[in-house]
Amino acid sequence: MEPIGISLSYLLDLIIGDPYWFPHPVKGMGRFITFWEKKLRKGKKGHILRIKGVILTAIVVGVSVFSAYILLYFAGEINYILKIIVWIILGYTSLAVKDLFLHVRPILESIKNKDIEDTRKRLSLIVGRDTQDLSKEEIITACVESIAENTNDGIIAPLFYLILGGPVLAIGYKAINTLDSMVGYKNERYKDFGWFSARLDDLANFIPARITGMLIVMSSFLLRYNFKDSFRIMCRNGSRHLSANSGVSEAAMAGALSIRVGGPSKYKGELVIKPYIGEKKYFIQPALINKALNVMFLSSVLMVVIGVILRWLI
């Protein structure tokens, strides 16, 4: 069942993406995290808040994994075909290939229309940095960075866990990743409460991030981009990033496109000095966004093919 389930989950994501009306598990996770954050993130700071952060992670990940398991179990008790359908739907909800296309393509169109204010607003939907003062070149660079990072977080990593342990493991990964995106910050508000979520996300992404880097190198070779620099920059600059995992995919993408990413950025008005990654060999052009999307898409296809083959053999 697994090879077919993986393939159909991926195809379903490509076809329907993440429609607004669909009760996506990540939306439920977000509300669940917000509810428990209000309950737990009170009072004392320091080690007490850190323990509460562990409790939050255990509750959210535990409930998410258990819910996926129970759904599959009872679906199987009713009917084997129903179990396959639930397997595919849960697997599909862990992926975000089409969603990334749908968020990035309007940014590219807005750049072509020379509407800088609209472009900045659209970019703010997919990046955490402040976008109101970014230039056209900075917007393109930020977009490429986001594509590279989301190639791992939204596609390759959930596919890795879907291949490894089916939808239960993939949903568990999405819970960890959602926790990190909501409370895994190193600011005053979350440095204690979100520390465990952030560390767990680092651990969960360690292997997938490196697989993503290699898939980007392979894709850049097949697409006739700069695959040699993709591998070289990944090896040289992958660990420079503030996140050792995100740095791998961003460095591989920067090398593939022969550009430089990173550098100083503002987050909620605060300047964050990030190291530069890559080498600026070409001018920053809007076409780079399409090239990054091509790399992302081919990387996802390669991951699915590799996963299906492995599941057939094992």
C-alpha positions as CSV (number, residue, x, y, z in Angstrom):
1,M,0.0,0.0,0.0
2,E,2.8,2.4,0.9
3,P,4.2,3.0,-2.7
4,I,0.7,3.7,-4.0
5,G,-0.2,5.8,-1.0
6,I,3.0,8.0,-1.3
7,S,2.4,8.5,-5.1
8,L,-1.3,9.4,-4.7
9,S,-0.7,11.6,-1.7
10,Y,1.8,13.6,-3.8
11,L,-0.5,13.7,-6.9
12,L,-3.4,14.8,-4.7
13,D,-1.4,17.7,-3.4
14,L,-0.4,18.8,-6.9
15,I,-4.0,18.7,-8.0
16,I,-5.9,20.4,-5.2
17,G,-3.2,21.9,-3.0
18,D,-4.5,23.5,0.3
19,P,-8.0,25.0,-0.5
20,Y,-9.2,27.5,2.1
21,W,-12.4,25.5,2.9
22,F,-10.6,22.2,3.6
23,P,-10.2,21.4,7.3
24,H,-6.4,21.1,7.1
25,P,-4.7,19.4,10.2
26,V,-2.1,22.2,10.4
27,K,-4.9,24.7,11.0
28,G,-6.2,22.6,13.8
29,M,-2.7,22.2,15.2
30,G,-2.3,26.0,15.2
31,R,-5.5,26.5,17.2
32,F,-4.5,23.7,19.5
33,I,-1.1,25.2,20.1
34,T,-2.6,28.7,20.8
35,F,-5.1,27.2,23.3
36,W,-2.3,25.4,25.3
37,E,0.1,28.3,25.0
38,K,-2.5,30.5,26.8
39,K,-2.9,27.8,29.5
40,L,0.8,27.1,30.0
41,R,2.8,30.2,29.2
42,K,2.0,32.1,32.5
43,G,3.9,33.3,35.5
44,K,7.4,32.3,36.1
45,K,10.2,32.4,33.6
46,G,13.4,30.3,33.4
47,H,13.4,26.6,34.1
48,I,9.7,26.4,35.0
49,L,8.7,27.9,31.6
50,R,11.2,25.6,29.9
51,I,9.5,22.6,31.5
52,K,6.1,23.9,30.4
53,G,7.5,24.2,26.9
54,V,8.3,20.4,27.0
55,I,4.8,19.7,28.2
56,L,3.3,21.8,25.3
57,T,5.4,19.9,22.8
58,A,4.4,16.5,24.3
59,I,0.7,17.4,24.2
60,V,0.6,18.7,20.7
61,V,2.8,16.0,19.1
62,G,1.2,13.3,21.1
63,V,-2.3,14.3,20.3
64,S,-1.5,14.8,16.6
65,V,0.2,11.4,16.3
66,F,-2.5,9.6,18.3
67,S,-5.3,11.2,16.2
68,A,-3.7,10.1,12.9
69,Y,-3.2,6.6,14.3
70,I,-6.8,6.3,15.6
71,L,-8.2,7.5,12.2
72,L,-6.2,4.9,10.3
73,Y,-7.0,2.2,12.8
74,F,-10.8,2.7,12.8
75,A,-10.8,3.2,9.0
76,G,-9.1,-0.1,8.7
77,E,-11.7,-1.7,11.0
78,I,-14.5,-0.5,8.8
79,N,-13.0,-1.2,5.4
80,Y,-9.6,-1.7,3.9
81,I,-10.3,0.7,1.0
82,L,-11.4,3.3,3.5
83,K,-8.1,2.9,5.3
84,I,-6.2,3.5,2.0
85,I,-8.3,6.6,1.4
86,V,-7.6,8.0,4.9
87,W,-3.9,7.1,4.4
88,I,-3.7,9.1,1.2
89,I,-5.6,12.1,2.6
90,L,-3.5,12.3,5.7
91,G,-0.3,11.9,3.6
92,Y,-1.5,14.6,1.2
93,T,-2.2,17.1,4.1
94,S,1.5,16.8,5.2
95,L,2.7,18.1,1.8
96,A,2.8,21.7,0.4
97,V,4.1,21.6,-3.2
98,K,1.1,23.3,-4.9
99,D,0.7,25.7,-2.0
100,L,4.2,26.9,-2.5
101,F,3.6,27.5,-6.2
102,L,0.3,29.4,-5.4
103,H,2.1,31.7,-2.9
104,V,5.2,32.4,-5.0
105,R,3.8,32.8,-8.5
106,P,1.7,35.9,-7.6
107,I,4.9,37.5,-6.2
108,L,6.6,37.0,-9.6
109,E,3.6,38.4,-11.4
110,S,3.5,41.4,-9.1
111,I,7.2,42.1,-9.8
112,K,6.6,41.9,-13.6
113,N,3.7,44.4,-13.1
114,K,6.2,46.7,-11.3
115,D,3.9,47.1,-8.3
116,I,6.4,47.1,-5.5
117,E,3.9,47.7,-2.7
118,D,1.8,44.8,-3.7
119,T,4.9,42.6,-4.1
120,R,6.1,43.4,-0.6
121,K,2.6,42.5,0.8
122,R,2.5,39.2,-1.0
123,L,6.1,38.4,0.1
124,S,5.1,39.0,3.7
125,L,2.8,36.0,3.5
126,I,5.7,33.6,3.0
127,V,8.6,35.1,5.0
128,G,9.0,36.2,8.6
129,R,11.2,39.2,7.9
130,D,9.9,42.8,7.5
131,T,9.2,43.4,3.8
132,Q,7.9,47.0,3.7
133,D,11.3,48.5,2.8
134,L,12.7,45.7,0.6
135,S,14.0,46.6,-2.9
136,K,13.1,44.5,-6.0
137,E,16.4,42.6,-5.8
138,E,16.0,41.9,-2.0
139,I,12.4,40.6,-2.7
140,I,13.7,38.2,-5.3
141,T,16.5,37.0,-3.0
142,A,14.1,36.6,-0.1
143,C,11.7,34.6,-2.3
144,V,14.5,32.3,-3.4
145,E,15.5,31.8,0.2
146,S,11.9,31.0,1.2
147,I,11.6,28.5,-1.7
148,A,14.8,26.7,-0.6
149,E,13.8,26.5,3.0
150,N,10.2,25.4,2.2
151,T,11.5,22.8,-0.2
152,N,12.7,21.0,3.0
153,D,10.1,22.0,5.6
154,G,7.0,21.7,3.4
155,I,8.0,19.0,1.0
156,I,11.1,16.8,1.4
157,A,11.0,16.4,5.2
158,P,7.3,15.4,5.3
159,L,7.9,13.1,2.3
160,F,10.8,11.6,4.2
161,Y,8.7,10.8,7.2
162,L,5.8,9.6,5.0
163,I,8.1,7.2,3.3
164,L,9.7,6.1,6.6
165,G,6.5,5.7,8.8
166,G,3.4,6.6,6.8
167,P,1.0,9.4,7.6
168,V,1.3,8.9,11.4
169,L,5.0,9.9,11.3
170,A,4.4,12.6,8.7
171,I,1.7,14.2,10.8
172,G,4.0,14.0,13.8
173,Y,6.6,15.9,11.8
174,K,4.0,18.6,10.8
175,A,3.1,19.0,14.5
176,I,6.8,19.6,15.4
177,N,7.3,22.0,12.5
178,T,4.1,23.9,13.3
179,L,5.2,24.2,16.9
180,D,8.6,25.6,15.8
181,S,7.0,28.1,13.5
182,M,4.7,29.4,16.3
183,V,6.8,29.3,19.5
184,G,10.3,28.3,18.5
185,Y,11.7,31.8,18.5
186,K,14.8,33.1,20.4
187,N,13.2,36.3,21.5
188,E,12.2,37.4,25.0
189,R,8.7,35.9,24.7
190,Y,9.6,32.4,23.6
191,K,13.3,31.8,24.4
192,D,12.4,29.6,27.4
193,F,8.9,28.5,26.5
194,G,9.7,27.5,22.9
195,W,13.2,26.1,23.4
196,F,12.2,22.5,23.3
197,S,10.0,22.9,20.2
198,A,12.9,24.6,18.4
199,R,15.5,21.9,19.4
200,L,13.1,19.1,18.4
201,D,12.5,20.7,15.1
202,D,16.3,20.9,14.5
203,L,16.6,17.2,15.3
204,A,13.6,16.2,13.1
205,N,15.0,18.2,10.2
206,F,18.7,17.1,10.5
207,I,18.6,14.2,8.0
208,P,15.8,15.5,5.7
209,A,17.7,18.9,5.3
210,R,20.8,17.1,4.0
211,I,18.7,14.9,1.7
212,T,17.1,18.2,0.4
213,G,20.5,19.6,-0.2
214,M,21.6,16.6,-2.3
215,L,18.3,16.6,-4.2
216,I,18.8,20.3,-5.1
217,V,22.2,19.4,-6.4
218,M,20.8,16.5,-8.4
219,S,18.0,18.7,-9.7
220,S,20.4,21.5,-10.7
221,F,22.4,18.9,-12.7
222,L,19.3,17.6,-14.5
223,L,18.1,21.2,-15.2
224,R,21.5,22.2,-16.4
225,Y,21.9,24.8,-13.7
226,N,25.2,25.3,-11.8
227,F,25.3,21.9,-10.1
228,K,29.0,22.1,-9.3
229,D,28.6,25.3,-7.4
230,S,25.4,23.9,-5.8
231,F,27.4,21.1,-4.2
232,R,30.5,23.3,-3.5
233,I,28.5,26.1,-1.8
234,M,26.4,23.6,0.1
235,C,29.5,22.0,1.6
236,R,31.2,25.3,2.2
237,N,28.4,27.6,3.4
238,G,25.7,25.2,4.6
239,S,26.7,25.6,8.2
240,R,26.9,29.4,8.1
241,H,23.2,30.0,8.5
242,L,21.7,30.7,11.9
243,S,19.8,27.4,11.3
244,A,22.2,24.7,10.3
245,N,19.4,22.8,8.6
246,S,18.0,25.7,6.6
247,G,21.5,26.7,5.6
248,V,22.0,23.4,3.7
249,S,19.1,23.9,1.3
250,E,19.7,27.7,0.9
251,A,23.4,27.2,0.2
252,A,22.6,24.4,-2.4
253,M,20.0,26.7,-4.1
254,A,22.3,29.7,-4.0
255,G,25.0,27.7,-5.7
256,A,22.6,26.3,-8.3
257,L,21.5,29.8,-9.3
258,S,24.9,31.4,-8.9
259,I,23.7,34.1,-6.5
260,R,24.3,35.2,-2.9
261,V,21.6,35.0,-0.3
262,G,21.5,35.9,3.4
263,G,22.8,39.2,4.9
264,P,21.2,41.6,7.3
265,S,17.4,41.5,7.6
266,K,14.8,43.1,9.9
267,Y,12.4,41.0,11.9
268,K,9.7,43.0,13.7
269,G,11.8,46.1,13.5
270,E,14.9,44.5,14.9
271,L,18.0,44.1,12.7
272,V,19.3,40.5,12.5
273,I,22.8,40.1,11.0
274,K,22.8,36.9,9.0
275,P,25.9,35.7,7.1
276,Y,26.0,35.8,3.4
277,I,25.7,32.4,1.6
278,G,26.9,31.8,-1.9
279,E,28.6,33.9,-4.5
280,K,27.1,36.7,-6.5
281,K,28.0,35.8,-10.1
282,Y,24.9,37.0,-11.8
283,F,22.5,40.0,-11.5
284,I,19.4,39.3,-9.5
285,Q,16.6,38.8,-12.0
286,P,12.9,37.8,-11.6
287,A,13.6,34.7,-13.7
288,L,15.5,33.3,-10.7
289,I,12.2,32.7,-8.9
290,N,11.0,30.4,-11.7
291,K,14.4,28.6,-11.7
292,A,14.1,28.1,-7.9
293,L,10.6,26.7,-8.3
294,N,11.9,24.3,-11.0
295,V,14.5,23.1,-8.6
296,M,11.9,22.7,-5.9
297,F,9.5,20.8,-8.1
298,L,12.1,18.4,-9.6
299,S,13.5,17.7,-6.1
300,S,10.1,16.7,-4.9
301,V,9.6,14.4,-7.9
302,L,13.0,12.8,-7.3
303,M,12.1,12.3,-3.6
304,V,8.8,10.6,-4.5
305,V,10.5,8.3,-7.1
306,I,13.3,7.3,-4.6
307,G,10.7,6.8,-1.9
308,V,8.4,4.6,-4.0
309,I,11.3,2.5,-5.2
310,L,12.6,2.0,-1.6
311,R,9.1,1.0,-0.4
312,W,8.7,-1.5,-3.2
313,L,12.1,-3.0,-2.4
314,I,11.7,-3.1,1.4
